[in-house]
C-alpha cells in the first residue's frame, strides 16, 4: 500500500492491484520508504558507529523517489546512476550504496504476451491507477492496444496523462513486451507457471527472507564484485588509448595522401618511369592493400582448414589398433545393400 503524498483513491487502487497481480515476483514488492528504512537498519546493525548511518538522507531520498513515481521497489528496480543523479541524488557514497541495494532487488520482469484486456494488463504491470485514463482514450481491447506501440513519452504525458517518470518508464518497458511470444518463450512461461504454482506464497515476507538468505550466502562464499580494483578499468583505458592512436594514424595518413594528390596534380609534365605520378601512387598503394588482404585471406583459410581437420572424426583410429581384419569387417557391416538397407 502506498504511503505519504498519495491520495486515498490511489492507495486503495494500488492495494487492490497488489492482491490481483499475476506475476509471482510482485509478491516481493515493497513501498520505497519501507525498503529504504530496512536497508538503512541493515547498515545500522552492521556498523560499529551507528551515528554515521544516513537515516535522514534515506528519508529524504524516499520523498524524492516517491515524487518522481518510484514509489515501490517495482519501479525502483532498474534505476541507474545517471537517473539517480537526474532525480537530485548527488552524494557519491549514497549513490553507490543505493545502486548496490537496487541490484539485489528482484527483477519484476514482465512476461511477453498480448493480454485479453487493458485492466488485467495494467494490474499486472503495477499501473492499475491509470485504468480510467486508458478508458478515456478508448484503449480497452487488444485491438485498441495496438496504438500503444506508436506512443512516445511526450504523447504518454499529454494523452494518457501519466506524468511521473517512474510510471512512464514502467509503461514503456511493458509496451516492449506487447507481442506474441515465440515457441521457446511459450514453453518457458508454461514451465515457470507450473513451478510457481507449487510455491503458494501467502505474502512477500517468505519470498523476501529466502532472497536475503541466498544473498547472504553469496556474500559469504563469493568475493565482492569490486570493479574499481580489478583490471577492467585499466583495460578500458588502454582500449580507448589504442582507438585514439589509430584514429590519429588514419587521420595523418589521409592528410598526407590528400597533400600528395594535390601537389602532384599541378605537375602535369612530371612523370615517373613513364607514368603519371598520381596514377602510379594509386596503383602502388591500392595494390599493396589488395596484396595484404589476399595474404590475410590465405592465412584465414589455412587456419580454418586446420581447425576443421583437428575436429574431424577419424573412423580408422580404432581399426589401426585392432588390425586390418577389423577394418574390413567394420566396412562390410556399414556397407548398404542394393535396396539401401545396411547389412547386419
N, C-alpha and C positions, 0 to 999 in steps of 0.2 A: 504494500500500500504506500502511496506517495505521501511525502511529508512536506511541511513548510513551504509556503509560497504557492501551493496548488489549490485550486478551487475544489469544493466539496464534490461537485459533479464529476470532475476529472478523477478524484480519488476513488469514487465508487466504481467508475468505469474501469480504472486500472486494476482495482481489486478484483472485480469480476473477471477481467480478462486473464489474470494470472491463473485462476482456477480452471479456465477453459482452454488453455493453450495446449496444442497438440504436440509440441516439441518437448521431449522429456528434459532436455538441458535447461529449459526455462525454470525448472524447479529450483535451480541453484541461484536464481536471480535475487539480488539484494538491493535495497534502497541505497543510494550513493552515500547518504550520511551514515547509515549503519555500517556500510563497508569501510568508510574512512575511519570511523570510531574503532572498528575491530582491528584494522591493520595498525592503527596508532597504539592501541593497547598491547598488541603483539610486540611492537618495538619497545614499549614501556616495560613490559615484563622481561624482555631480553637485555635491556640496557641497564648498566650499573648506575648511571647518572640520569634518573628519570626526569630531572628538571629540564633536560635538554630535548625532550621529546616534543615535537612541534604540534601539540594538540590544537592550539589556537589557529595555526596555519591550516590544519586539516579541516577545521570547521569553516574557515574562510573559503577553502577550495570547494567544499561541499556546496556552498551558496553559488559559487561561480559556475560549477558544473551543472547545477540544477537550473540556473537562469538560461543556460545555453542548450537545454534539452537532454543533458546527460544525467538524468535523474535516477537511473538504476544502473546496475552493472551490465545489464543487457545493452545499453547504449555506450557505457564507458569502455567496454571491450573493443579494442581496435584503435583507441586513441594513440597517436604517435607524438613524438617530441615536438614537431612543428605545430600540431594542433593544440598541444598544451600551451605553447608559447603564445599562440594566437588568442587563446582564451584569457591570457593575462597572468599565467604562472611563469615566473621568470627565474626563481631560485634554482640554481643548477642541481644542488643536492636534493631538493624536493622533487624536481623533475625526474631525476634518476630513480629516486625511491618510488614514485608513482608508476613509472614505466615498468619497474621490476615487479610490482604488485599487479599491474594490469596484465602482464604476461602470464600470471598464474590463474587468471580468471578462465572459466570455461568458454568455449568458442562461441556458443549461442548461434550455431550455424542455421541457415535457412535451407530447407530441402528444395531441390529442383522440382518444379511441377506447376500445373495450372489448377488453381482452386475452383471449387464449384460456385462460390460466391465471394463477394468482397468482404462481408462481415467476418467469415471464418478466417480469411487470409489476414485481415487486419489484426484479429485477436492472436493469430499465430506469430506475427512479427512484432507484437507488442505495441501496436498503434491503434488500438480499438477506440480510443478517444476521438479519432478523426472519421468515424463511420458516417456521421451526418455530413461532413464536408464532401466525402465521396458521393453520397446520395444526392446532394445539391448539384453536383456536376454530372449526374446521371451515369455514374460508374458503379454498376451493381452486379453485372454478369460477366462471365469470362470473355464474351464477345466485346463488351464495352470496356474491359480492362486492357484491350489492345492499345488504347490511346496512351496508356502509361509508358509504353516503350518510346514514345515521342517526347515525353515531358522532360525538360531540363530543370535545373534548380530554380531559375527565375520564374518559370511557369508554375512550379510546385508552390512557390511562395505566393504568387498572385492568385492563382485559380483554386488550388486546394487549401489555401490559407494555412499552410504549415510553415511557420517562421523559425522554429528552433533548429539550429544547425545539427544537433544530435539526432533529432527525429528525421530531418531531411536526409542525413547520411544513412540512417537505417532504412528509410524508404527506397533510396536509390540502390542500396545493396539488395533489397528484396526484389526490386524490379528486374535486376540482372538475373534472378533465379526464376523468373516467369517464362518458362519454356517447357516443352515436353521432354521428359528425361530419356536418356539413351537406355539401351538394353542393360548395360552394365550398371548404370545408376539405379535402374529399377530393381535389379537383383540386390544391390547394396541396401537400398531402402527397405526392401522386404525383410532381409535378414536383420537389419537394425531394429525393425519393429517387433520381430519375433523375440529378439534378445531383450529388448526393453520391456516387453510385456511380462517378463518373469521377475523384474525388479520390484515393482509395486511399491515405489517410494511414496510415503504419505505426505511428506513435505520436503523442503530443501535442506533441512538440517543434516539428515543422514548422508545425502549426496555430498554436502559441503565437508562433513567430517571425513568421509572417505577420500575426497580430493586432497584435503590438508594432510592426511596421513601419508598418501603417496608422495606429496610434495616434500614432506619432511624426510622420507626415505631417500628421495633424490638428492636432497641437500646433504644427507649424511654419506651416501655411497658415491656420489659423483662430485668431482671438483666443480666449483662455481665457474660459470662462463664469464671470465674476466677478459674481455676482448682487448681492453686497453693495455694489458700486459702480455698479449700474445704477439704473433708475427703478422697479424692481419694488417695492422696499421702501417708497419714498415713495408710490407709487400705493396699495399695500396699506394704509398708514396713513391716507391720505385717504379710502379707501373705508370703513374702519372708523369714521372720524370722521363721514362722511356718514350711515352707518347709525345711529350713536348719536344724531346730531342729529334725524333723522326719527323715531326711536323716542321721543325726548323730546317732540317736537312732537305726535305722536299721543297720547302719554300725557296731556299737558296738555290737548289738545282734548277727550279723553274725560272727563277730570276736570271741565272746565268744563261739558260737556254734562250730566253727572250732577248737578252743582250746580244748573244751570238747571232741570232737570226736578224735582228735589226741592224747590226753592224755589217754583216755580210751582204744584206740586201742592197746596200748602197754601192757595192763594188761589183758592178755588172761585168766588168772586164777581167775580174780576178778568177783564175781557175786553179784547181789543184789536181794534178795528174790528168789534166784534160777534161775535168768535170766541174760543174758548178759547186762551190763550197757548201751552199745551203743543202742542196740535194745530197751531196756526199755525207754531210753531217747527219741528215735524216737516215740515210742508208746505214751508216755505221751504228748510230745509237739504237734504232729500232731493230736492226739485225742482231745486235748484242742482246737486246731484250728477248727476242724470239729464241735465240740460242739458249739463254738461261732458262726460259720456260720449257724448251724441249728437253734439256738435261734434267730439269726438275720432274718432268712428266715421266721420263725413263726411270728415274730413281724411285718415284712413287709406284710405278708398275712393278719394278723388281721387288720392292717391299711387300706389295700386295700379293704377288706370286709366292714369296717366301712364307707369308702368313698362311696362305691357302694350303701350301704343301705341308706346313707344320701341323695344321689342324685336320688334314685329310686322314681318313681311316684306311689302314693297310690290312687287307684280309690275309696276306701271306705271312704275317708275323707268326701266327700260330703254326702254319704249315712248315715254316723254316725250322721250328723247334721239334716238330714231330716227324719230319721226313717227307720225301716226295710222295710216298704212297698215301699219306693223309691228305695232301693237297689234291691228288687225283680223286680220292673218294669224296672229298668235300665238293669238288667241282661237279661230280656226277650227281650228287644229291641236290645241288642247286640248279642244274640244267633243266629247262622245261621240256615237256613232251610236245608232240605236234599240235595237240589241242590247247596248248598254253598252260596246262597244269603241271606243277613241279613233280618230279619223281621222288617218291618217299621210300 
